[in-house]
Amino acid sequence: MHLVPVDPDHVPALADAEATPPDDAPHGKALARASTERLEALAALHARFIADGSHALLVVLQARDAGGKDGTVRHVFSGLDPKACRVTAFEAPAGEETRHDYLWRAHAACPPRGVVGIFNRSHYEDVLVARVRGLVPEAVWSRRYRHIAEFERLLADEGTAVVKLFLHVSRAEQARRLRARLDAPDKNYKYDPGDLDDRARWDDYTRAYRDVLRKTAARRAPWYVVPADDKRVRNYLVAGVLVRALEAVCPAPREFAPARLAALRAGLEARLAEEGA
């Protein structure tokens, strides 16, 4: 099964039920086998993507607190060639960042051709957190949808494929994960009491995310809502989106014509014979 891009005219409600695995998702041994196949296909496509070097891929990960962004990066991208895979984790702007427009740091972190870049949180915080917490007036954050859409159009026009993933967890699953961070000593470091402030604004964030999906989903920079209550299904679905994204920009594997192949093989064997290999 594959996820389909969000239709801006029919935005998901982002209800809790939409965070559970789809009915046609594999499970058990079938899920493990299908996930392995997708991750192997992803690694093979990444090698072709690097060799071609004509495109970049930007993957935007957004989620509520405890939504699984770090786990997705760890499990889905770990098999990619690290020299051509970069992760940028955006925190609140600080220092030099505060002296520039809000997209400056995002543009600076975009991947070059031949590289997959992952934004763990992103420029979308400036129409999510800024809106919900009232960090800037509505007249400011409301115009940023257009800025972001045009920014992503620029990236696409210049050879960067953009894929945006909202990892959708239910309220009950978020509560379970927050408790787990305190119950397991090795996860205590993940717990931030401030997450409860955002949880209290659950409905406000839901409205904000739905507006993001409605106003910035585009063919050149699609949004996908990933049911993320089940971590293994989440990883399987994300891998499927990325396989299709790389397939869209990767050329077919290069194959030499028979005569060319024969000449190259003869040259190789002659050199190896000289070496006694």
N, C-alpha and C positions, 0 to 999 in steps of 0.2 A: 504494500500500500504506500501511497505517497500523499503528502499534504498538498493542498492547492493554495495559490496566493489569495490573499484577502481581496475581495471585491469591495471597493470603496463605497459602492451603492448599497451593499448588503453587509455591513460590518457586524461581526459576531457580538453577541451581548456580553461576552466574557463572564458568563454565569459559572458557578462552581461546577455544574455538570459538564461544561466544556473542557474542564481540566483533566478529566478522566480519560483513559486510553480509548481510542475508537473501537467499535465492535469488531472491525476487520483487522485489528492489529494482531500480529502473532504473539504467542506467549510460550513460556517454558522453553523446552529445547529448541522449538522452531524459532523462537525469538533470538536465542543465542546464536543459532546457525545463521539466520538472516542478518543479524547485526554484524557478525564477523565478515560475511560476504560484502556487506556495504562498506565496512571500514577498509577492507582489502581493495575494493574498487576505488575508494576515495584516495588511498595512498598511491595506487597506480596512476590515477588521473592527475594527481598532484605532480608526479614525476614528469608526465607529459607537459603539464602546465608550465613547469619550471623550464624545461627544455625549449618550449616554444617562445616564452618570454614576451609575448605581444599583449598580454592583458594582466591586470591585477584583479584580485577578488577581495572585497571588503565585506566582512560578516559582522553585522551589528547584533549584539545580544542585549536584550532588555528583559527585565523581570521585576516582580515585587521582591521585597526582602525574603531571603531563603528560597528564591525561585529556582536556583540551580545553575546559575551562570558559570561559577567556578567549576562545578562538576562536569558541565557540558564541555568546557574547554579541556579539562583534564582527560576525559574519556573519549571524546570524538576526535580531537586534534592531535593526540599523543603519537599517532602513527605517521604523521606527516614529517617531511624533512625539515628539521628545525631551522636550517639556514634560510628557508624561504617561507617561514610562518612566524608572524609577530603578533603578540598580544599587548594591547594597551588598555589599562584599567584606569578609567577616568574618575577622579575624586573631585571634591569641590574646588573651583578655580583658586589658585594661590599664586603669589609672586608675580612673575612676568605675565602669566596668563590673564591676570585681572587688568592689565594695561592694554589688552587687545579686544577685538570683537569676540563674541562667544564661540564663533566657528573657527577662529584662528588655530587653536590647539588641535581641533579635530582634523583640519586640513593638513596640518604639519605631520600628523600621525598616520595619514592614509598610506597604504602600501604602494611601493613602486611596482612596475610591471614584473611579472614573474614571481610575485610574493602574495601570499594570503595574509591579510590583516584581520585581526579580531578585535572589535571594540567591546570590552566588558563594561557595560554602560557606555553612554555615548553622548553625542550632541542633543539627543532627545531629552536628556535631563532638563534642558533649558525650556522645554514646553511641558514638562511633567512636574518635576520638583518645584521649578520656579513658579508654575501656575498654582499648584496645590498649596504650597506653603506661603504664597503671596510674596515671593522675594522681589518681584518686579510688578509694575502695574499691568493690567490686562491689555492696555494699548501696546505694551512692549511684547509680552509673550505671544499675543495673538498674531502678530505679523511674522513671527518666526517660522510658522508652518511654511509660508511662501519662501522664506530664505532657505530653509532646509531642503525643500523640494527642488529649488533651483541649484543648490549646492550639489545635490545628488545627480541632477541632470548633467551638470558639468563633469562630474566624475565619470558617469556613463559615457558621455560624448568623447571623453579623452581615454577611454579604454579600461576603465575600472568597472567590473561587474559588482553590483551592490545587492546584497541579500540581507534582509532584516528579520530577526526572529524574536517574537515575544513568547517567553517561556511562561505559560499560564498555569499557575497553581491555585488550588481552591483555598478558601479561608481555613478550612479544617486541616488541610495538609500543611499550610504555613504554620499553624499553631503546633502541630506535631513536630515539625522541624525545629522550631524555636525552643521547645521543651528539650529536644534531643541535644541541643547545643549546651544546655546546662547539665543534663544528665550524664553526658560523656565527658570526662576530664580533658580528653584530647581534642574536644570541639569547643571548649569554653571560650577560646580566643575569638570564635566567630560571633559570639553573642554581643549585641549592642542594644542597650536599653532604649536607645533612640528609635529602634525598629518598631517599638510599640506605638510611638507617635504616628508613624506612617500607617500602621495597622488601624489606628483609630480613624484614619481618613480613607478607609478602604473604598467606599463608594465614590469619593472625590477622585481617587486615582483611577477607578474604573471608567468614570466619565472622561478623564483626561486621556487615558489610553485609547478609548474608542474614538475620540477626536483625532488623535495621532494617526490611527489606522485609516480613518476616513479621509483625512486631508493630505496624507503623504504616501499612501499606497500608489504605486505606479508600475507600469510594465517594466520600465528600466530599473526600478528599485522596489521590488515587491516586498510586502510584509507577509509573514507566515505566523499564524497563532499555533504554537506547539503545546498540546496537552502535556503537562509536565508533572502531574501528581505521581506517576510511575517513572522513576528515573531511567530504567532500562528502555522503556518504550520511547521516552523523550530522546534518548541518545540515538536510537534507531531511526526515528523520524527526522532528526536534525541531519544525520548522516545522509539520508535520502535526499534531502533538499540540497545539500552541498554536492553530492554526486551529480545531480542534474545541472547545478550551476556550473560546475567545471566541464561537464560534457558540452554545454552550450558554447564555451569559449575555447575548448581544446581542439586542435586539428586532429585528423586521423593519424595514427602512428605512421611514421615515415617508413616506407619500404623501398629498397633499391630495385631497379629494373634487373632482370636476370643477367644481362651482359655486364652491367655495372657490378653486381654482386659477385659474379665469377672473377672479374678483374681484381676486386678488393680481396677476395679470398686467396687468389693466387699470390698477390703481393704479401699478404699476411704470412702464408705458408713459406714463401721464399725467405722472408726475414727471419722467421722462426727456425728454418733449416740452417741458416747461417749461424744462428746462436746455439744450434744443437738442441733446441727445445723440442 
